Amino acid sequence: MASNAIKSGALVPLPELQPSSEFFKEGASLRVTGKLQEYSVETAIAVIADQGATLKVDTQHLRELSFRIGSIFQFIGELNILPNNEAILQARTGRNVDGIDLDLYYQSLQQLRQFQAKHMKNATT
């Protein structure tokens, strides 16, 4: 397998994306979901929010996406950590997911994590 293969984005709720998190590292491939709070056409920077946490998303490579403030978006991309410890996601893909039940989405994510933890534990024993 090539070392420069595109990695799948780890599912991360925005509140978990803190400097102490295992996901908060340069180049981490992530999938994030949040409500669009701001979007600048000039800089192609979007700000998404969820449960009080926010994240800047660089959308310069996304051509066909129509941004509407208040809509829910999901992005997959790589995390860049700036010198001031601020994170910005360099999005390689994005989509509008209006209508998603975020509570149910996060419940399913918890179930997935529990399953993976159990499966990984069983694989090592």
Disulfide bonds with the S-S distance in Angstrom:
none
